[in-house]
Amino acid sequence: GEEHYNCISALHKSMRGSDENASLYWLARMLEGGEDPLYVARRLVRFASEDIGLADPLALTQAVAAYQGCHFIGMPECEVILAQCVVYFARAPKSIEVYRAYGKVKECLRMHTGPLPPVPLHLRNAPTRLMKNLGYGKGYKYNPMYKEPVEQDYLPEELKGTDFFKEGET
């Protein structure tokens, strides 16, 4: 019932708050109460990107490995895999930078009126002669061919200068 959601919420908030003891408690309470370990593992995959993000990019690898380990061996053996992942997450640095920026991109798309801006011609692939003649791919600078990053616009003209990672911008 409702306790299922209360416990997963408590686990998330304990890991988010970097409390490894409380994190282990809520994990054990769920598992010992009969919770599906794959449910917990799926929630850890989400947590890895939503709450830890780029502060520790290996967190997502940890979460996916924990999910796979639980899938392979099941309970009760997988409890230690989940416990390791939960403690890792509680101890990990946290960043919601990507989560927040992606939310701003979604808001930008929802708030847009009319047709969405077209993909700039230089970013389009030109697999046919007609597309090449229409200017697809013309002027595109292939970054790996340069020693330094190249100056090139990647957003549509209407969004030029937009930075989804800055506070207050959409």
C-alpha positions as CSV (number, residue, x, y, z in Angstrom):
1,G,0.0,0.0,0.0
2,E,1.1,3.5,0.8
3,E,4.0,2.3,2.9
4,H,5.6,1.0,-0.4
5,Y,5.8,4.6,-1.6
6,N,6.7,6.1,1.8
7,C,9.7,3.7,2.1
8,I,11.1,4.4,-1.4
9,S,10.7,8.1,-0.7
10,A,12.6,7.8,2.5
11,L,15.3,5.8,0.8
12,H,15.7,8.4,-1.9
13,K,15.7,11.3,0.5
14,S,18.2,9.5,2.8
15,M,20.6,8.9,-0.1
16,R,20.1,12.5,-1.4
17,G,20.9,13.7,2.1
18,S,24.1,11.6,2.2
19,D,22.9,9.5,5.2
20,E,24.3,6.1,4.6
21,N,22.9,4.6,7.8
22,A,19.3,5.7,7.1
23,S,19.7,4.6,3.5
24,L,20.7,1.1,4.5
25,Y,17.8,1.1,7.0
26,W,15.2,2.0,4.4
27,L,16.6,-0.4,1.9
28,A,16.5,-3.3,4.5
29,R,13.1,-2.4,5.6
30,M,11.9,-2.6,2.0
31,L,13.7,-5.9,1.1
32,E,12.9,-7.6,4.4
33,G,9.3,-6.6,3.9
34,G,9.2,-8.4,0.6
35,E,9.8,-5.6,-1.8
36,D,10.8,-6.7,-5.3
37,P,14.6,-6.0,-5.5
38,L,14.3,-5.2,-9.2
39,Y,11.9,-2.3,-8.3
40,V,14.5,-0.9,-5.9
41,A,17.2,-1.4,-8.5
42,R,15.2,0.4,-11.2
43,R,14.7,3.4,-8.8
44,L,18.5,3.4,-8.2
45,V,19.1,3.7,-11.9
46,R,16.9,6.8,-12.0
47,F,18.5,8.2,-8.8
48,A,22.0,7.8,-10.4
49,S,21.2,10.3,-13.1
50,E,18.6,12.5,-11.4
51,D,20.4,13.1,-8.1
52,I,24.1,12.3,-8.7
53,G,24.4,13.0,-12.4
54,L,27.7,14.4,-13.6
55,A,29.1,14.8,-10.1
56,D,29.9,11.1,-10.4
57,P,29.3,9.7,-13.9
58,L,30.1,6.2,-12.6
59,A,27.0,6.2,-10.5
60,L,24.9,5.2,-13.5
61,T,27.2,2.3,-14.2
62,Q,26.9,1.2,-10.5
63,A,23.1,1.3,-10.7
64,V,22.9,-0.7,-13.9
65,A,25.3,-3.2,-12.6
66,A,23.3,-3.5,-9.4
67,Y,20.1,-4.0,-11.5
68,Q,21.8,-6.7,-13.6
69,G,23.2,-8.4,-10.5
70,C,19.8,-8.5,-8.9
71,H,18.3,-9.9,-12.1
72,F,20.9,-12.6,-12.3
73,I,20.9,-13.9,-8.7
74,G,17.7,-12.7,-7.1
75,M,17.0,-12.6,-3.4
76,P,18.4,-13.0,-0.8
77,E,21.9,-12.9,-2.4
78,C,21.3,-9.7,-4.2
79,E,20.6,-7.7,-1.1
80,V,24.3,-7.0,-0.6
81,I,24.5,-5.7,-4.2
82,L,21.7,-3.2,-3.5
83,A,23.3,-2.3,-0.1
84,Q,26.6,-1.5,-1.8
85,C,24.9,0.6,-4.4
86,V,22.8,2.5,-1.8
87,V,25.8,3.3,0.3
88,Y,27.8,4.3,-2.8
89,F,25.0,6.7,-3.7
90,A,24.7,8.1,-0.2
91,R,28.4,8.8,-0.1
92,A,28.5,10.2,-3.7
93,P,28.6,13.9,-4.5
94,K,25.3,15.1,-5.9
95,S,24.4,17.2,-8.9
96,I,21.1,18.0,-10.5
97,E,22.7,20.1,-13.3
98,V,21.6,17.8,-16.2
99,Y,18.2,17.0,-14.6
100,R,17.5,20.8,-14.3
101,A,18.9,21.6,-17.8
102,Y,16.8,18.9,-19.5
103,G,13.7,20.2,-17.7
104,K,14.5,23.6,-19.2
105,V,14.7,22.1,-22.7
106,K,11.4,20.4,-22.2
107,E,9.8,23.7,-21.0
108,C,11.3,25.5,-24.0
109,L,9.7,22.9,-26.3
110,R,6.3,23.1,-24.5
111,M,6.2,26.9,-24.5
112,H,7.1,27.2,-28.2
113,T,4.3,28.4,-30.4
114,G,4.0,27.4,-34.0
115,P,6.2,24.9,-35.8
116,L,9.5,24.0,-34.2
117,P,12.6,25.6,-35.8
118,P,14.1,23.5,-38.6
119,V,17.5,21.8,-38.2
120,P,20.1,24.2,-39.5
121,L,21.2,23.1,-43.0
122,H,24.9,22.7,-42.0
123,L,23.9,20.1,-39.4
124,R,21.8,17.9,-41.8
125,N,23.3,14.9,-43.4
126,A,23.4,14.9,-47.2
127,P,23.2,11.3,-48.4
128,T,21.8,12.2,-51.8
129,R,23.0,14.6,-54.5
130,L,19.7,16.5,-54.3
131,M,20.3,17.1,-50.6
132,K,23.9,18.3,-51.3
133,N,22.5,20.6,-53.9
134,L,20.0,22.0,-51.4
135,G,22.9,22.9,-49.1
136,Y,22.6,20.1,-46.6
137,G,25.8,19.7,-44.7
138,K,27.4,22.7,-46.4
139,G,29.8,24.5,-44.1
140,Y,29.8,21.9,-41.4
141,K,33.1,21.7,-39.5
142,Y,34.0,18.2,-38.4
143,N,35.6,18.9,-34.9
144,P,38.0,15.9,-34.8
145,M,39.8,17.4,-37.8
146,Y,40.8,20.5,-35.9
147,K,43.3,20.9,-33.0
148,E,41.0,23.4,-31.2
149,P,37.2,23.4,-30.8
150,V,35.6,25.1,-33.8
151,E,33.2,28.0,-33.8
152,Q,29.9,26.7,-35.1
153,D,26.3,27.0,-34.2
154,Y,24.4,23.9,-33.2
155,L,21.1,25.3,-32.1
156,P,18.4,26.7,-34.5
157,E,18.8,30.4,-35.2
158,E,15.8,31.2,-33.0
159,L,17.6,29.7,-30.0
160,K,21.0,31.2,-30.7
161,G,22.6,32.3,-27.4
162,T,20.3,30.1,-25.3
163,D,22.1,28.2,-22.5
164,F,19.9,25.7,-20.7
165,F,22.5,25.2,-18.0
166,K,22.4,28.8,-16.8
167,E,20.0,29.8,-14.0
168,G,16.8,31.6,-15.1
169,E,17.2,30.8,-18.9
170,T,14.7,28.8,-20.9
